[in-house]
Amino acid sequence: MKVRRAQPARLGLIIFALLWMVVIVPASVMAAPYAAFVMDTRTGEVLHSRNADTQLHPASLTKMMTLYVVFQAVERGEITMDTEVKVSKKAAAEVPSKLGLKAGSSIKLRYLVRASAVKSANDAATTIAEAISGSEAAFARRMNRTAKSLGMTRTTFKNAHGLTESGHMSTARDMSTLGRHLLYDYPQYYNLFSRTSTNAGIANVNNTNRRMLANYKGADGIKTGYTRAAGFNLVASAERGNERIIATVFGGKSTASRNAKVAELLDLGFRRAPSRAPLRKPSKPSYVPGDESVIIAGNQDAPRGAGKIIRLSGAVKTSYRPKMRPGTAAPVLVAEAPVASTVLPDDIQTALVAAQVTETTAPAAAAAVSAALAPTVRPEARPTQVALQAEPEVVTRVSTSGGRHWGVNVGRYGSRYKAEKVLLQTALAEMSSLDGSLRKVVRRPTGFDANFMGMTRDGADLACRRLQSRNVTCFMIGPQS
């Protein structure tokens, strides 16, 4: 009788063990591993590292290398931004995110570059690979040689887009290194990564990183990535005054939580980085030739006349860069891109990004860029202005007038850092109603108020109601508050 009573207990243990193996263990494995890396971009100094050398799935961060190779190929005269590239069946069949390219159609390389950088289009990345190296496999070999020359010692690429493939791996440290080289090796193209939207030839596309760009002061890139195996990845760069930080996260759980974590890491970087540091740009590597002797500007199976064949025997001596438009003044490099345009020049070469001058020279540089390119200024891209007050306040946008004297308060906190963090997280979560407002931290005798200001009364009322629906405590602040 005792043995019979023990049998149900054994059966229960067996069922629990089966449930553990079938349900609980696989569910825990689904979460992508986490890694983070923060560096002072000016010097390459490591400011924070966690699992930074663990090989993980990079997802669409891969396209950073795809674009680096494109810029290198244009510099070497292998192809131009105006080259008409034919779309293969393979490229057109890539899974989303995609631009929507049709097999057999032709499109300029510049539009493929924009779609890859801004929308993270997989069909555009594959078309680029075939245009430059004849096949995606040959292009991947070139990517790996380039990665090695950049010091990316724990990275292996198998494709140009970053969709999950066995052996296609990288690390948070390596991707940060690549981001730094993109900034310093090809500054004339870096502005691509800060465009919130762009014309990609067959469609206007929005940036997959637009929330971070809009809500973190000084953010100007670089690249997002997501697959189920990778989680939510991001290599982000931001500049404030003389300081520039790159922060990388692998394995985020969602877009919002990843952005919040990257913002926290960037804040950490700005706190730890010295206000002044010598600029030590990384050495730009030389091109490393491989086994491909024929590079086809177009698709490898394109009919006669559809692509330009260039046979390489050693280094290309002449570099055919895209020519600047007639009458376009020499570009001016500025620190925080104080002027941004919704109508961008077709020639990427002429749309040089602002890079590394002090805040004191920013107004003059902005005027020079305005005169040269005559752009229409996006309201959200205007330069940051901070009023001088007895108690410093954190202001992220230019204040407005015309009845926009209202705001909302989302709490009082024990530290300025906590208030700033809550404001950023709230702005990322509720973009639609808080867009265009100012994030302001005001010190009170009992703590630090986290306020959104520069709103109309109706706008503040709507924002507060929407936040309350998210269980966020808030109240409206009137003009006299």
N, C-alpha and C positions, 0 to 999 in steps of 0.2 A: 504493500500500500504506500509506503514511503517513496518507493521508486516511481510509482505512478503519479504521485503528486509532484515530483520533481520534473516530469516530462514537459508540462506546460511552461515551466520557468525556462527550461532549455530552449523550447520553441520560441519563447519571447525574445531571448537573447539572440537567437539566429535571425529572427525577423529584424531586430534592431540593427544588427551588424549589416544585413543586406541593405536596409534603408540608408545606413551611414555611407556605404560604398556607392550606392546608386544615386542618391539624392544629395546628401550633405557635402561629401567630398567634391563631386563635380561642380557644385554651386560655388564652393570656396575657390576652386581653381579658375573659375570664370573671371574673377577680378584680375585685371592686368597688373603686373608688378609696377611698383612706383619707383621713380628715380628723379633726382633733381640736381641742378648744377647752376651756380651763379658765378659770373666773372666780371671783373672790371675790364671793359672792352679796350680801354686805352693801353693797359699794360699787360693784359692776359692773366692778371693775378686771380687766383681762385678765392672767392669770398664765402662760398658754401658748397658742400658736396654731400650727396646721399645716394648711394648705389650708382654713382656716376659712371662707373666702368662696367656695369652689368649690361650684357648684350641683350637688347630688347627689340621689339618690332618698331621701326620708326614711322610706319604708315606714310602719310603724304609729306612728312618732313623730307622724304627722299627727293622731292621735287626741288629742294634747295640745291642739291648736287646736279640735278638735271639742268637747272638754270645756270649754275656755275659753268658747266661744260658748254652750254650755248654761248655764254658771254666770251668764253675762251675761244670758241670756234669763230665767232664774229671778229674778235681781235686778230686772229691769225689769218683772216681772209678766206676761210673755208666756206663761208656762207654769209649772207647779209640779212638784215632785218626785213628787207623788201623781197627776198627770194620767195617765189610762189612754190609752195610745198603741196604735193599731192597726198591725199588721205587714203590709206590702205583699208582693206576690209577688217584687218586685225585691229587697227586703231579705232575705227568707227564702232567696233563691237565691244569696246571696253565698257565696264560697268560704271555707273555714276560714282562720284560726281563727274559730270562730263559737259562739254560745250555743246554737243549735238552735231558733231561733224558727220558728213555723209561720205561713204566710200566713193572714190573716184573724183570727188570735188577737190578744188585747190584753194589754198588760203595762205596769206603772207605769214612768214615766220613771226613777225612782231605780234600778231594776234594770238598765235599759239603761246608765245612767251607770256603775254598778259593773262591769258586764260589759266595757264599753269600757276602763275604767281598769285593771282587774285582769287580765282574761283577754285583752284586746285583741281582742274579738269584732267581726268585720266586719259581721255582720248587725245587731248592736246599734247600731253607728255609723251605718249607713245609715238605720235606723229613727229614730234621733235627728234626723238631717238632715231627713227628711221630716216629722217631727213639728213641728219649729221653723220651717222655711221652705217647707214644702209640697212641695219636690222637692230632690233632692241637688244639682242644678245651681244652684238658688237659694241653697242653703246654702253651697256652695263659693264663690259670689260674696261672701257675708257673711264667710266665713272670710278671703278675700283682703282685704276692707276692714279687717277686724280686724287682720290681720297688718300691714298698712300703718300702722295707727294705733299699733301696738306698736313700730314701727321695724324690722320684719323686711323689709328692702329687697330681698332677693334670693330671696324665697319666693313661689311660686305654687301654689295648691291647685286640684285638679280634682275631688276627691272627699273624702268624710268619713272613709275608712278607711285610705287610704295604699297600696292595691294599685297596682302599677306602671301608670302612664298617661302618655302623651306630654305633656310640659310640666309635670308635677306634680313640682316640685323645691323644695329648700330647702338650707340650709347649716348647718354646725355652729354658727356664731355665732348665726344666727337662732333655731335651736332652743334654744340656751342662754338667749337673751333671753326666749323664750316660757316656758321653765321657771321663770325668775326671776319673771316676771309671775304665773304660776299660784300661786307660793308667796305673794307679797305682795298680789296683787289679790284672791285668794279663799282666804285661809288657812283658812276654815271648812270647805273641801272638800279641803284638801291631804292629810288623813289617808288618803284613798282610795288614794293611790299607795304607801303603806307596808303595806297589808293583804296578808298572805301568802295569805289566802283570804277569800272573802266569799259571802254569799247573794245570788244574782242572780235570785231569784224562781222560776225553773223548775229551777234547779240551783245547787249550791255550786261555785264556780270557784276555781282556784288562780292565783296571781300568776305571770306570765311572768318576773318579775324576782326571784323568791323566793330564788334562790341568792345573789345579790348582797346582798339585804336581810339574809339570815341570816349572812353571813360577812364583811361589812365593817362595822367599828365605826362607828356613827352614821348609816349609810345609811338613808334614808327615802323613796326614790323615784328616778326619776320614771317613765320609760317606756322599754320596749324596742321594737324594730322589726326585722323581717326580710322581705326578698324576695330572689330570686336577683339581681336587678339592683342592689339596695341593699347586700347583705351584711348583717352583723349590726350593728345600730345600738343605741345606748343613750344616753339623757340621764340622768345619775345625780346625785343630791344627797346630801350627807352633812353632818352637824353634829357638832362636837366642842367642847364648852365654848362660848366666844364666837364661834367660827369656823364658817362654813358655806361649802362649796365646791360648785360645779356643774361637772361634767366631761361632755363629749359626745364620742362616737366614732361616726364613720360608716365603714362598710366593713370591719368585723371579719370574720375568717375563720371563726370558730365562736363558739358561746356562751361556752365556757370561755376562749378566748384574748381575746375581747372583754372579758369580765368582769375578767380579769387586767390587761388594758391600762387599763381604766377605774380599777381599784383603784390602779394605778401613777400615773395622772394625778391622782387624788384625793390620794394621798400627796404628790405634787409640789405640789399646791395648798396643802395644809396646811403644808408646809415653807416655802413662799414667802409665804403670807398673814401679815400681822401678827397678833399675838395679840389686839390691841385695835384696832378701827377704827370710825369713825363709821358708823352705820346710815343709808344713803341709799337709801330705797326708791324704786323707779321710779315715775313718775307714772302713775296709772291712767287710761287713755284714756276719753274719752266715747264713747258709742255713735254709730256713723256710719251713718245710715239709707241704704238702697239703693233699688232699684227695686221691691222686693216690698211691695205695699200690703196684702196679706192674708197673715196667718200662721195656719196651721191646726195646732191642737194635736191631732195625729192624722195619718192618711194623707190625701193630697190626693184620692184617689179613694174615700175611705170613704163609706158611705151616710149619709143624713141622720141627725143625732143622734149619730154616732160620734165627731165631733170638735168642738171649740169654736173658732169663727172669731172672730178679733180683728182689727179693721181699725185700722191705725195711721195717725195723721195727726200726725207730729212725735213728740216724746219722750213716753214714758209717765210720768205724774206719780206714780202710785202703784206701789210695788214690793211685790208679794205674796211675801214670803219664806216658806219652810216654817216653821210654828210649832213652838216647842219643846214637848216633851212636858210634860204637867202634872206639877208637882213636881220637874222637872229644874232643878238649880241652874245658875247662869251658868257657862259653860265657863271653864276655867283654861288659859292658854297656858303650855306648858313647853318646855324646850329639846330634850330627847332622848326625848320620849314615854316616860317611865319606867314608865308603866302601859299595857299593851295588853290588849285583850279578845278572846277568841274568840267572844263573843256581843256583836255590835255593835248599837247602836240602829238601828231601822228608819229613823229620821229622820236623814239625813246632817247636817242643820243642827246637831243636838245633839252630833254626834260630832266636836267641834272638835279639830284637831291641836294638839299642843304647838308653840309657836313662840317662840323667842328670849328666854329668860331665862338667867341664869348658873347654873352647876352648883351654886352654893351655895343657890339657891332651888328646885332640882329636887325634893328630898325633900318640902318643904312642898307644892309644886304637885302632886306625885304623890298625896299624901294627900288633897288637895282633889278631884282627879279621881276617886279611888277612892270617896270619900264621895258624890260627885254621881252617878256612873254605876254604882257597885257592880259592876265587871266581874270576870271570872275572868281572872287573869293568865296569859298564855302563858309557859311557862318560858323560851323563847328570847328573850322581849321584856323580861326583867327589866333593871333599870338596871345599867349597867357599874359594877363596883367594882374599884378598883385599890389594892392594899395598899402602904403606904409602906415602902420598904426602902432599904438602903444603896445597892444597885445597882438601878436602875429595871428593871422587867420589863413587857413588853407583855402585858396580859391583856384578852381580849375578851369573856369571859362570867363570870358569877358562879360561883365555885367551889362544889362540892357536897360532901356528906358521905355517910355510909352505905356505906363500903367503896370509894368512888371515889377511891382514892389512887394509882392506877396511871396510866401514861402511855406515850407512844411518842416516841422521838427520831428526827428525820428529817435529822440532819446537823449539822455544826459549820461555821460560815461566818466569813469574815474581817470582816464588818461586821454591825451590827444591822439595817440596812436590807435586806441580802440575806437574812438569816434571816427577817425579817418577810415579805418577798416570797414566799419558799419556803413558809412556813406558809399564807399566803393561797391561793396556787396549789394547794397540796395539799388544803386544805379544800374548795375549789371543785370539785376533781376527785374527791374521795372523801367526799361528803356523808353517805352512809348510815351509815358506821361511825364517822365523826368528829363527827357531830352532837351537840351538847351538851358537847363538850370545850372546854377552855381552850387558846388559843394563847399560848404563853409563850416569851419569849426570855430566856435566862440567860447572863450573861457569865462566861466561863471565862478562865483565863490564856492559853489558846491560841486563843481565838475566842469566837463566840456560838452557843450551842446552840439549835436550833429544836425545841421540845417541844410536844406536845399532852398536857395534863394533865386531871385530874378524871375518870378513867375507871375502870371495874371491871377486874379482871384479865382476865376473859373478853373484855370489850370491847376492851382494849388488844391482846390476842393476835389477835383477829379483824381489827382495824384494821391491825396490822403485817403479817399474812399477805396482806391485800388490797392493801396498798401494795407489798409485795414482788412480788406478781403483776403490778404495773404497772412493775416494775423500779425502784422507789423503795427506796433503802437505808434501813432503820430497825431499831431495837431497842427492846424494852420497858424501861420505867423502873419499878422497884419502889417501894414506900412509903419505903424508906430511901435512895433514890437522890438 
